[in-house]
Amino acid sequence: MRLVDDALELIPGGEIFAPAENEYRIFLMAPFNTGQNDERLLIGTRLKGFFLYDGKTTEPFPTEADELLIKNRATHGIGLSPGEFAFGMQRGGLVVIDRRGKIKYTFDKSAGLQDDNVKYIFEDKGKNLWLALNKGVSRLEYGSPFFLYDERNALPGMVMAVSRHQGDLYVGTTEGLFVLPSGSKTFHPAAGINSDCSGDGGQVNYYQQVQRRCIMYNFRNSGG
């Protein structure tokens, strides 16, 4: 709807969001803004996913977060200054996607939130996110260049080496080599590394990407 002469009128193409069954109930409207004179809006619905609206027509915009938001009941969403989008959920905390619809981050109690029920999101001038929760308020230092990973992310041992390879974060610790896949919040043992090198008390002292391959050195052995 839009306000014209103190009255609300249906916008062109807006009839899709007004069915009686309310499956298209909107929880987000934010500029999509790709930086190329893009005036489209990203519209988020509770049960039917996302749509892009150009002022006349709408088109579906599938994202990796669709199933997560429907399952955990989306509550509120905003566009972020870096050109991303953040969505709160009743049961799943907070999820952030980029303009391609890819999940960048998820934040919940395991990441330090007081509660998984996020009712409202506000971004301040410092790019911090303030989350109104069912139990209190949390501030997420989203604009910070630093990230904290520890046992809450299933990362054991003392960190000895860190490297990013093809979007994934590899960490060598006193307990072996572990990987955090892009978009995930939980580490797991790196595939293809046998117990003589890692995962059985093998300390990884060095891990570095060289062109398209990675070099690893550990206390017991070295490998590539």
C-alpha positions in Angstrom: 0.0 0.0 0.0 1.0 3.6 -0.4 -0.4 6.9 1.0 -2.0 9.2 -1.5 -4.0 12.3 -0.3 -4.4 10.9 3.2 -5.7 7.6 1.9 -4.0 4.2 1.4 -4.2 2.7 -2.1 -2.9 -0.6 -3.5 0.3 -0.3 -5.5 0.8 -1.9 -8.9 1.7 -5.6 -8.3 0.9 -5.3 -4.6 -2.2 -7.6 -4.8 0.1 -10.6 -4.4 0.7 -9.7 -0.8 -3.0 -9.3 0.2 -4.5 -12.8 0.2 -7.0 -13.8 2.8 -4.9 -16.7 4.1 -2.1 -14.2 5.1 0.7 -16.5 3.8 2.3 -13.4 2.3 2.4 -11.4 5.5 5.4 -9.0 5.2 8.1 -8.7 7.9 10.7 -6.8 5.8 10.8 -4.1 3.2 14.3 -2.7 2.4 16.1 -1.1 -0.6 17.9 -3.8 -2.5 20.3 -1.2 -3.9 23.0 -3.0 -6.0 24.7 0.4 -6.6 23.7 0.5 -10.3 20.6 2.8 -10.1 18.8 -0.1 -8.6 15.5 1.1 -7.0 14.1 -2.3 -6.3 12.8 -3.3 -2.9 13.5 -6.6 -1.1 10.3 -7.8 0.4 10.3 -10.6 3.0 7.2 -12.7 3.7 6.7 -15.1 6.6 5.7 -18.2 4.6 6.4 -17.5 1.0 10.1 -16.3 1.0 11.5 -13.2 -0.6 10.5 -11.0 -3.6 12.1 -8.2 -5.5 9.7 -5.3 -6.4 10.5 -2.7 -9.0 7.5 -0.5 -8.6 5.3 -2.4 -11.0 6.0 -6.1 -10.8 7.4 -8.6 -8.3 9.7 -11.6 -8.9 10.7 -14.3 -6.4 14.1 -14.0 -4.8 15.2 -17.4 -3.5 17.7 -17.4 -0.7 19.6 -19.9 1.4 17.8 -18.7 4.5 14.2 -19.4 3.2 13.7 -22.7 4.9 15.4 -21.5 8.1 13.2 -18.4 8.4 10.0 -20.3 7.7 10.8 -23.1 10.2 11.9 -20.7 13.0 9.3 -18.0 12.2 10.8 -14.7 11.0 9.9 -11.8 13.2 11.7 -8.7 11.8 14.3 -7.7 9.2 16.4 -4.8 8.1 18.9 -3.8 5.4 22.4 -3.3 6.8 24.8 -0.5 5.7 27.3 -2.9 4.1 24.5 -4.0 1.7 23.5 -7.1 3.6 20.2 -8.1 5.3 19.6 -9.3 8.8 16.6 -11.2 10.0 15.4 -12.1 13.5 13.5 -15.3 14.3 11.4 -16.5 17.2 13.5 -19.7 17.7 16.7 -19.4 15.8 18.3 -16.1 16.7 19.6 -13.9 13.9 20.7 -14.7 10.3 22.5 -12.4 7.8 22.5 -12.9 4.1 24.2 -11.0 1.2 22.6 -9.6 -2.0 23.1 -13.0 -3.7 20.9 -14.6 -1.0 23.8 -16.5 0.5 23.9 -17.0 4.3 26.9 -15.1 5.7 26.4 -15.6 9.5 24.0 -17.0 12.0 23.9 -15.9 15.7 22.1 -17.6 18.5 22.6 -18.5 22.2 25.6 -20.7 21.3 27.2 -17.5 19.8 26.6 -15.5 23.0 23.0 -14.1 22.6 21.0 -14.1 25.8 18.0 -15.5 24.0 17.1 -17.1 20.6 13.9 -15.1 20.3 14.8 -11.9 18.4 11.9 -9.5 18.2 13.5 -6.4 16.7 16.8 -5.3 15.1 18.4 -1.9 15.1 21.7 -0.8 13.5 23.5 2.1 15.1 26.1 4.5 13.5 28.9 2.2 14.5 27.3 -0.6 12.6 26.6 -2.5 15.8 23.3 -4.4 15.9 21.0 -4.0 18.9 18.7 -6.9 19.3 15.4 -6.7 21.3 15.0 -10.2 22.7 12.3 -12.1 24.6 14.7 -11.8 27.6 16.6 -8.6 27.5 18.7 -6.8 24.9 21.9 -7.9 23.2 24.4 -5.8 21.3 26.2 -7.5 18.4 29.4 -5.8 17.3 28.7 -6.6 13.7 30.9 -3.8 12.4 34.0 -5.1 14.2 36.7 -6.7 12.1 37.4 -9.2 14.8 35.6 -12.6 15.4 35.8 -14.8 18.5 35.9 -18.6 18.0 36.3 -21.0 20.9 34.8 -24.2 22.4 31.3 -22.8 21.8 32.2 -23.3 18.1 33.6 -26.8 18.7 37.2 -25.6 18.3 39.4 -27.6 20.7 42.9 -27.0 21.9 45.3 -24.0 21.7 45.4 -22.2 18.3 48.8 -22.5 16.6 48.0 -21.5 12.9 45.1 -19.8 11.0 44.5 -19.6 7.3 41.5 -19.0 5.0 41.3 -21.2 1.9 38.5 -21.0 -0.8 36.3 -19.1 1.7 36.7 -21.6 4.5 38.6 -21.0 7.7 41.3 -23.5 8.6 42.7 -23.6 12.2 45.6 -25.7 13.4 45.5 -26.3 17.1 47.2 -28.6 19.6 44.4 -31.1 18.9 44.8 -31.2 15.1 43.5 -29.3 12.0 39.9 -28.0 12.0 37.8 -26.2 9.4 34.9 -23.7 9.6 33.0 -23.8 6.3 31.8 -20.5 5.0 28.4 -19.6 6.5 28.8 -22.2 9.3 29.4 -21.5 13.0 30.8 -24.9 14.0 34.3 -26.3 13.3 34.9 -29.9 12.4 38.0 -32.0 11.7 39.5 -31.2 8.2 38.8 -34.0 5.7 41.7 -35.9 4.2 44.0 -35.5 7.1 44.9 -38.8 8.7 45.4 -39.4 12.4 49.2 -39.4 12.1 49.0 -35.7 11.1 45.9 -34.5 13.0 43.0 -35.4 15.1 44.8 -37.9 17.4 46.9 -35.5 19.5 48.9 -34.3 16.4 49.7 -30.6 16.9 49.4 -28.5 13.8 52.1 -25.7 13.9 51.8 -24.3 10.4 49.1 -24.1 7.8 49.4 -21.8 4.7 47.8 -21.5 1.3 50.2 -21.6 -1.7 48.4 -20.9 -5.0 45.7 -23.5 -5.0 47.3 -25.9 -2.5 47.9 -25.8 1.2 51.0 -26.7 3.1 50.7 -28.0 6.7 53.4 -28.8 9.2 52.8 -30.5 12.5 54.7 -31.9 15.4 54.7 -35.5 14.2 54.9 -35.1 10.5 54.5 -32.7 7.6 52.3 -32.9 4.6 50.8 -31.0 1.7 
